[in-house]
Amino acid sequence: MSHASGPRPHVLVIVQNLPVPLDRRVWLECRALIAAGFDVSVICPKGPGDPSSETLDGVRIHKYRPAPQASGALGYLVEFVYSWLRTARLSLKVWRERPFQAIQACNPPDTYWALARLWRRRGVTFVFDQHDLNPELFLSRFGEPTSLMGRLQLGFLRWLERRTYATATHVISTNESYQRIAIERGGFDPADVTVVRSGPDTSTMRPIHLPEDADRTRHTLAYLGIMGPQDGVETVLDVMDELVHRRGRTDVDAVLMGFGDCYEDLRRRSTELGLDDVVTFTGRVGPPEIARHLSAASVGLCPDLKTPLNDVSTMNKTMEYMAYALPTVSFDLVETRVSAGETCLFVESGDVRAFADAVERLLDDPELRVRLAREARDRVSTHLDWKPQSEAYVGVWESLLGSTDHAGPVRTNYVDLVTREELERFVLSRGPIPPAS
């Protein structure tokens, strides 16, 4: 079936845990569908200063005021119900503007199967874009429950996941580990589960030259991502404390980009450790700030501990560091090894001193930094780039809704990634400039 001569197929994308376009994976998906000739609407919470509705790059985005900060089981239940009701109401608004043929729900949480079942009466297809494993997230944060309440909460999360699998026509998984779970736990035929990795668009996510007057007195360690209990960001502060206060390094600082439930606690911890002079918290940042900080950094940090969730999850920050030709240190996780291959230094989960040792090894060995930077950029651009992922993603929708006629810049001071000597000069220009001999 082709829609070339009729109305373009319309997909409604539902996201609860992040605004769009801040959710970079969802934004890449939306833009891929628009480029392939689909209409796309999004329902998501507002970020600070966001309008209630806007159209960006052809994507119609409808936003609601987010629920108050959740705390405890009752708080999360209130958040889920509030967000579900606001989303359901906005879905009616989207339908009145133009009926949609499919809903894509991006978890967490696993609650929108119920909304999809209501819309199924109108012939709407449901696709589950599984970003997280919520039962594993619970186990990673709280461990195996021993109380009746804990067992009930875990059981409820497993029930929601089963309902989501049972309602979905197709599952989009972020990696092979998630794909295996959808097949084994969700009972899906492998043909109905498609892996779409959260690969960066390396044509635009790439190193940029910094101004000549940029500060080059220190090596910068960079963290980019959510700051929740399961993300291990406190390890970055422990590593900085080890490097600065115990090993006496005066040539290192850190920038932490992102936000989350632990943001204020991390800022207080930084003050308690006496790190405020060498640790910068940026809060929420957009692509220009990310490009500037990751292009200036010497090392990227992946402090996620080995947990039931983290071990099988793809960390977007790993591939984003690689896109900026940034050598990386990470705790040893199964899916991080799949992403980074041999371009990352891995240490045993939870070993802060070994993590600091690996960081120092990179800072003190410019040849190793150059080699890993070059290999990281090569790997991400050839194996992990968003382009082949987008083709797999659009292929899902073309198989479900039919194909379309595809629709057929601002100049940026990008680093030359083809000439090896230029890339080497760029990598070595990060951090302190060595004194002239």
Disulfide bonds with the S-S distance in Angstrom:
none
